[in-house]
Amino acid sequence: MVLKRCRPCFSLLACAFGPASPNAPATARLTNPADLTKFRKGKEQLLEKQVAQLAAAYINVVVVWGEIDEKTLTHADKYGIMVIQVNSRREMVYLSAVLGTPLMPYLLPPLEPGKCQRVYGQELVQGLAVVFEWECPGTPALTLVLRGATTEGLRGAEQAAYHGIDAYFQLCQDPRLLPGAGATEMALAKMLRERGTKLGGPSGPTFLAFAQALQSLPETLAENAGLGVSEVMAEMNGAHQAGNFLTGVGVEGIINVAQEEVWDILIAKAQGLRTVADVVLQLLTVDEIVVAKKSPTHQQGLNPDPKKAKEQASPIGKKSPWGQ
């Protein structure tokens, strides 16, 4: 079923699409067969009336988190209402936020129904997916379909997608970039090392230690790539000493990050450096570290010496000095 002619209007139901509490205990007092027939017809008329209220509110798509009654589904088909069943509350909450309509605890139309351009079903490899489509520029949601041969590959692709979305969000806040592949850390280490050699007192060793810590990142990249760490670091030091601050570590050796288009986000890099500096300052303000040690427990021997056991006087065998 595809809704194209009229714009889909949604109602999200966090209840069963049918009679309210069908498994609840109830006692119907019936005296004759006519009362039974009237009771059944009244129940069906109530369900049809509730579905008619949805249609009167221009609701043509109902998303249900619960059971779907067959008779109520027949009434929905009669009024041209598309019924979609969702098995996860998380998906319902997500649809409520995207469509801009609240979750209804009863079979009633919402005050503000959700809207989109088109709703249709699309077959995937393992089943059928329901697609909510927006054709306007400001699309409130986006779905990525990832496919892979193994579960580990799919997890890696999903993690990469999350990282890409996070990077795009950070670039929307600050579009500035920095050279990646360890080039920025190497350039900062060079500047701090030059400054630290000129300073005296405790400031000089502090700058040198910070420079050495920053230099550990390109060393780690070279080690993870299976390269010779000493050779790669020697080449990087020579390039940065010559003023080529765009030299980084690649898979096969040193690379030009501008040509390879390897960049880091400025806001993420700055936040990481601030966090590291704050942690170092907190550690330096600690005067003493108190370590609580447990006292050693003396274990008694499992097989004591029988001679020593006999020599120990038993409190029961001792005589009282008063002769009792």
Secondary structure, 3 states (H helix, E strand, C coil): CCECCCCCEEEEECCCECCCCCCCCCCCCCCCHHHHHHHHHHHHHHHHHHHHHHHHCCCCEEEECCCECHHHHHHHHHCCCEEEECCCHHHHHHHHHHHCCCEECCCCCCCCCEECCEEEEEECCCCEEEEEECCCCCCCCCCCCCCCCCHHHHHHHHHHHHHHHHHHHHHHHCCCEEECCCHHHHHHHHHHHHHHHHCCCCHHHHHHHHHHHHHHHHHHHHHHCCCCHHHHHHHHHHHHHCCCCCEEECCCCEEEHHHHCCEEEHHHHHHHHHHHHHHHHHHHCCCCCCCCCCCCCCCCCCCCCHHHHHHCCCCCCCCCCCCC
